């Protein structure tokens, strides 16, 4: 059983997309402010000062200390997950969420130890080494990389320990009490069969709760998150840090859903955007949602994005001294020649005429390509080429479709897969309740 718990390597996945926005409901001018009852002065003068050179505890969780250094180093991991493209004001908001995550992590490790679950150092080191390998670095090199970016090997291993401990605790305390009947599995399988051919969507969500009093602020916060994702931030990382839905632990992934399973506003938006795009902030009961369309497919029908393509890429380059007019003219001529080359066999002649480079790849899945190319290539016939794309700096290129292996018709998930999905969903719901109870009983001293 694999639980959907927080993992750093999930955090590091990036999803940079375009976005659309829906206007938020405005707050009536006459609505009284809850702060009015406090009768606070307009000009606040702090008493005393904080010396930034002195590292004091940020929080003490049932006796375990979380320092400012702990927060700084964990924040650095989040910033790394977003390619370092996080402005100063965004870092301050992230810092608050990072502290919450560290508190949860402490509670999870403490509860695991209460149940005689301790993760051996060797196992933590092994996981750390595996992450380093994913980054194509040695453990020593990866530790140095973390230090150079304001983080540390220690904070990474602490997060790994929390994930492993919580996962093991759930297997002991939650999984044995989860039951899935054969009848439930059969009902889902029958519903899938009855829905064959209808479209379903794999959706990511960032849910931000709001009240009438703070709706405008929450909406603006959602817009800032969208701006960060537009600039290359990771949707998954932001969902983990900011989403208040239970799916935050898996980067906001709702899995495969049909429009009827979503609130009307979300269902309408998800059907209007393309794969790889996001929409929001969308007003829904209780707050706002930002959604990402990860993929879409027809139920029990072969997904064209699973097709394997044989592609030939032809690329022309430019000299930095070339004029804009020359670049535009040559790119247009190159595009016309590529369209007229009559199949991949004519690529060599085009490449010779334009001094272009050719690269072949016979094992490209459609879904592994950038979203903007997927729909183009799905609709191409063998021998046709994409429109030219690229830039002066990177070169202008076309992709010629030389062959396609279409996917087989989907048989649908097996009964075991359906049962495992139901079990995972129930374990995750119980895990959220478990963690909520730990927070409620914790003694947390903020400093």
C-alpha positions in Angstrom: 0.0 0.0 0.0 1.4 3.4 -1.0 -0.1 6.3 0.9 -0.3 9.8 -0.6 1.9 11.5 1.9 4.1 14.6 1.4 7.4 13.9 -0.4 10.1 16.3 -1.4 10.5 14.8 -4.9 6.8 15.5 -5.5 7.4 19.0 -4.3 10.1 19.4 -6.9 7.8 18.7 -9.9 7.1 21.9 -11.7 3.9 22.8 -13.6 4.2 26.3 -15.3 1.0 27.2 -17.2 -1.1 30.1 -18.5 -4.1 31.2 -16.4 -7.5 32.8 -16.6 -9.3 34.6 -13.8 -12.8 35.0 -12.4 -13.8 38.1 -10.5 -14.5 37.7 -6.8 -17.6 38.8 -5.0 -17.1 42.2 -3.4 -17.6 42.9 0.2 -20.4 45.4 1.0 -19.1 48.7 2.2 -21.4 48.8 5.1 -20.2 45.4 6.5 -18.7 46.0 10.0 -15.1 45.1 10.5 -14.5 42.5 13.2 -11.4 44.5 14.2 -13.6 47.5 15.1 -14.6 45.9 18.4 -10.9 45.9 19.5 -10.8 49.7 19.3 -7.1 49.6 18.1 -5.1 52.8 17.6 -4.4 53.7 14.0 -0.6 54.2 14.5 1.1 51.2 16.1 4.4 51.7 17.8 6.2 48.4 18.7 7.9 48.3 22.1 11.4 46.8 22.0 13.2 45.4 19.0 14.3 42.1 17.6 17.9 41.4 17.0 18.1 39.4 13.7 21.5 38.0 14.7 19.9 36.2 17.7 18.3 32.9 16.7 15.3 32.3 19.0 12.8 29.5 19.0 9.9 30.2 16.6 7.7 27.6 18.2 7.9 24.9 20.9 5.7 21.9 20.0 5.1 19.6 23.0 8.7 20.5 24.1 10.4 20.2 20.6 11.9 23.4 19.5 11.5 24.8 16.0 14.0 27.7 15.4 14.1 30.5 12.9 17.0 28.6 11.3 14.7 25.5 10.8 12.1 27.7 9.1 14.7 29.5 6.9 16.3 26.2 5.7 12.9 24.5 5.0 11.7 27.7 3.2 14.8 27.4 1.0 13.6 23.9 -0.1 10.3 25.4 -1.2 12.1 28.2 -3.1 14.3 25.6 -4.8 11.2 23.7 -5.9 10.1 26.9 -7.6 13.3 27.5 -9.4 14.3 30.3 -7.0 11.7 32.6 -8.6 10.0 33.8 -5.5 9.9 37.6 -4.7 10.5 38.9 -1.2 6.9 39.5 -0.3 6.0 36.0 -1.4 8.7 34.5 0.8 7.2 36.1 3.9 3.8 34.4 3.1 5.6 31.1 2.4 7.4 31.4 5.7 4.2 31.3 7.7 3.0 28.2 5.9 6.4 26.5 6.3 6.2 27.0 10.1 2.8 25.3 10.0 4.2 22.4 8.0 7.1 22.1 10.5 4.7 22.0 13.4 2.7 19.2 11.7 5.9 17.3 11.0 6.9 17.5 14.7 3.5 16.2 15.7 3.7 13.3 13.2 7.2 12.3 14.4 6.1 12.6 18.1 3.0 10.5 17.6 5.0 7.8 15.7 7.5 7.6 18.6 4.6 7.4 21.1 3.6 4.3 19.1 7.2 2.9 19.3 7.9 3.8 15.6 11.4 5.2 15.1 13.0 5.5 11.6 16.6 4.2 11.7 19.3 6.6 10.6 20.4 4.2 7.9 17.0 4.2 6.3 16.8 8.0 6.3 20.3 8.2 4.7 19.2 5.7 2.1 16.2 7.9 1.1 18.4 11.0 1.1 20.9 9.3 -1.2 18.0 8.3 -3.5 16.9 11.9 -3.8 20.5 12.9 -4.5 20.6 10.4 -7.3 17.4 11.9 -8.8 19.3 15.2 -8.9 22.2 13.3 -10.6 24.5 14.2 -7.7 26.4 12.3 -5.1 25.1 12.6 -1.5 28.0 14.8 -0.6 27.5 17.0 -3.7 23.8 17.3 -3.0 24.4 18.3 0.6 26.8 21.0 -0.7 24.1 22.1 -3.2 21.6 22.5 -0.4 24.0 24.5 1.7 24.8 26.8 -1.2 21.1 27.5 -1.6 20.4 28.4 2.1 19.1 24.9 3.1 20.8 21.9 4.6 21.1 18.2 4.6 19.7 18.2 8.1 16.3 19.8 7.2 16.0 17.5 4.2 16.5 14.4 6.4 14.1 15.7 9.0 11.4 16.0 6.3 12.2 12.5 5.1 12.0 11.2 8.7 8.6 12.8 9.1 7.2 11.4 5.9 8.5 7.8 6.7 7.3 7.9 10.3 3.8 9.2 9.4 3.5 6.7 6.6 4.4 3.8 8.9 2.1 5.1 11.6 -0.8 5.1 9.2 -0.1 1.6 8.1 -0.3 0.5 11.7 -3.1 2.6 13.2 -5.3 3.4 10.2 -5.0 0.9 7.3 -6.1 -2.2 9.3 -9.4 -0.6 10.1 -10.2 0.4 6.5 -12.7 -2.0 4.7 -13.6 -2.0 1.1 -16.3 -4.5 0.0 -16.5 -6.4 -3.2 -19.9 -4.8 -3.8 -18.4 -1.3 -3.7 -15.7 -2.3 -6.2 -18.4 -3.8 -8.5 -20.6 -0.7 -8.3 -17.7 1.5 -9.4 -16.7 -0.9 -12.2 -20.3 -0.9 -13.4 -20.5 2.9 -13.3 -17.3 3.1 -15.4 -18.7 0.8 -18.0 -22.0 2.8 -18.1 -19.9 6.0 -18.6 -17.8 4.7 -21.4 -17.0 7.4 -23.9 -17.7 10.3 -21.7 -15.0 12.7 -20.8 -13.2 12.9 -17.5 -10.5 15.2 -16.3 -7.5 15.0 -14.1 -7.6 18.1 -12.0 -5.3 19.9 -9.6 -6.8 22.3 -7.0 -5.6 24.9 -4.6 -8.4 25.7 -2.2 -8.4 28.9 -0.2 -11.1 29.3 2.4 -12.6 32.7 2.8 -15.3 34.6 4.8 -17.3 37.6 3.6 -15.0 39.8 5.7 -11.7 38.6 4.1 -12.9 37.5 0.6 -11.2 40.3 -1.2 -7.8 39.6 0.5 -8.1 35.9 -0.1 -8.9 36.6 -3.8 -5.9 38.8 -4.2 -3.8 36.2 -2.5 -5.0 33.7 -5.1 -4.1 36.1 -7.9 -0.6 36.4 -6.5 -0.2 32.6 -6.4 -1.3 32.5 -10.1 1.2 35.1 -11.0 4.0 33.1 -9.3 2.9 30.0 -11.3 2.9 32.0 -14.5 6.5 33.0 -13.8 7.5 29.4 -13.5 6.4 28.4 -10.0 5.3 24.8 -9.3 1.5 24.4 -9.0 2.2 21.2 -6.9 4.5 23.1 -4.5 2.0 25.9 -4.0 -0.9 23.5 -3.5 1.1 21.7 -0.8 1.9 25.0 1.0 -1.3 26.9 0.6 -4.3 24.7 -0.2 -6.6 24.1 2.7 -8.1 21.0 1.1 -7.1 17.4 2.1 -5.5 17.0 -1.3 -2.8 19.5 -0.3 -0.7 16.5 0.8 -0.6 15.2 -2.8 0.0 18.6 -4.5 -3.7 19.3 -4.9 -4.2 16.3 -7.2 -8.0 15.5 -7.3 -7.4 12.5 -9.6 -9.7 11.7 -12.4 -13.1 13.3 -12.0 -16.2 14.0 -14.2 -17.8 17.5 -14.3 -20.8 16.2 -12.4 -18.5 15.4 -9.4 -17.3 19.1 -9.2 -19.1 22.2 -8.0 -20.8 23.9 -11.0 -18.3 26.8 -11.1 -15.3 24.4 -11.2 -17.0 22.1 -13.7 -17.6 25.0 -16.1 -14.1 26.2 -15.8 -12.4 22.8 -16.2 -14.3 22.2 -19.5 -13.2 25.6 -20.9 -9.4 25.3 -20.4 -6.8 23.2 -22.1 -4.4 20.6 -20.8 -1.6 22.4 -18.9 -3.7 25.6 -18.2 -5.0 26.9 -14.9 -8.1 28.9 -14.0 -9.1 31.0 -11.0 -9.5 32.2 -8.4 -13.0 30.8 -8.8 -15.6 31.6 -6.2 -17.1 28.5 -4.6 -19.0 28.0 -1.3 -16.6 28.7 1.5 -13.8 30.3 -0.5 -12.0 30.2 -3.8 -10.3 27.6 -5.9 -7.5 27.7 -8.4 -7.6 24.7 -10.7 -5.1 23.1 -13.1 -6.1 20.7 -15.9 -3.4 18.1 -15.8 -5.0 15.8 -18.4 -8.3 14.7 -19.9 -9.5 11.5 -21.5 -12.6 9.5 -22.4 -13.6 6.8 -20.0 -12.6 3.3 -21.2 -11.5 4.8 -24.5 -7.8 4.9 -25.7 -6.2 8.2 -24.8 -4.5 9.8 -27.8 -1.9 11.3 -25.5 -0.6 7.8 -24.8 0.4 7.5 -28.5 4.1 7.0 -29.1 5.5 9.1 -31.9 8.5 9.0 -34.2 9.6 12.6 -34.7 12.2 14.4 -36.8 13.2 17.8 -35.5 14.7 20.3 -37.9 16.3 23.5 -36.4 17.8 26.6 -37.9 20.0 29.0 -36.0 20.7 32.7 -36.3 23.7 34.9 -35.8 23.2 37.6 -33.1 24.1 40.2 -35.7 21.3 39.1 -38.0 18.6 41.8 -38.4 15.0 41.3 -37.2 13.8 41.5 -40.8 16.3 38.8 -41.9 15.3 36.5 -39.0 11.6 36.9 -39.8 12.0 36.4 -43.5 14.3 33.3 -43.1 11.9 31.7 -40.5 8.9 32.2 -42.9 10.8 30.7 -45.8 12.0 27.8 -43.6 8.4 27.1 -42.4 7.1 27.1 -46.0 9.9 24.7 -47.2 9.1 22.3 -44.3 5.4 22.3 -45.1 6.2 21.4 -48.7 8.9 18.8 -48.1 6.4 15.9 -48.6 7.2 13.6 -45.7 10.2 13.0 -43.5 12.2 11.8 -46.4 12.5 15.4 -47.6 13.9 16.6 -44.4 17.6 16.2 -45.5 17.0 18.4 -48.5 15.4 21.2 -46.4 18.1 20.9 -43.8 20.8 21.2 -46.5 19.1 24.3 -48.0 18.9 26.1 -44.7 22.0 24.8 -42.9 19.7 23.2 -40.4 20.3 20.5 -37.8 18.3 17.3 -37.6 17.5 15.2 -34.5 15.4 12.0 -34.6 13.6 10.3 -31.8 11.3 7.3 -32.2 10.0 6.9 -28.7 8.2 10.2 -27.8 4.9 9.9 -25.9 2.5 12.7 -26.8 1.9 13.4 -23.1 5.6 14.0 -22.5 5.7 17.0 -24.9 4.9 20.6 -23.9 1.1 21.1 -23.7 1.2 23.6 -26.6 2.5 20.9 -28.9 0.3 18.0 -27.8 -2.9 19.1 -29.4 -1.0 20.0 -32.6 0.7 16.6 -32.9 -2.4 14.6 -32.0 -4.1 16.0 -35.1 -1.2 15.7 -37.5 -1.1 13.0 -40.1 2.2 11.0 -40.8 4.4 13.1 -43.0 3.0 16.5 -41.9 5.0 19.0 -39.8 4.1 21.4 -37.0 4.1 25.2 -37.6 7.6 26.7 -36.9 8.2 27.6 -33.3 11.1 29.0 -31.2 13.1 32.2 -31.0 16.1 34.1 -32.3 18.2 32.9 -29.3 17.1 29.3 -29.3 16.6 28.8 -33.0 13.4 28.1 -35.0 12.3 24.5 -35.4 9.6 22.3 -36.8 8.7 18.7 -35.8 7.9 16.3 -38.6 5.7 13.3 -37.7 7.3 10.2 -39.2 5.3 7.6 -37.5 2.7 6.9 -34.8 1.9 3.9 -32.6 -1.6 4.5 -31.3 -2.5 3.2 -27.9 -4.7 0.2 -27.4 -8.3 0.6 -26.3 -8.4 0.9 -22.5 -9.9 -2.0 -20.6 -10.5 0.1 -17.5 -8.9 -0.4 -14.0 -8.8 -3.8 -12.6 -10.8 -4.7 -9.5 -7.6 -4.6 -7.4 -6.8 -1.1 -8.7 -10.3 0.1 -7.9 -10.0 -1.4 -4.4 -6.6 0.2 -3.8 -7.8 3.6 -4.9 -10.8 3.4 -2.5 -8.6 2.2 0.3 -6.0 5.0 -0.3 -8.8 7.7 -0.4 -10.2 6.5 2.9 -6.8 6.2 4.6 -6.0 9.8 3.5 -9.3 11.1 4.9 -8.6 9.3 8.2 -5.1 10.7 8.2 -6.4 14.3 7.9 -8.7 13.7 10.9 -5.8 12.1 12.8 -3.6 15.1 12.2 -6.4 17.5 13.1 -6.8 15.8 16.5 -3.0 15.9 17.1 -3.1 19.7 16.5 -6.1 20.1 18.8 -4.3 18.3 21.7 -0.8 19.8 21.2 0.8 22.3 23.5 2.4 24.9 21.1 4.3 27.9 22.5 5.0 30.5 19.9 8.0 32.7 20.5 
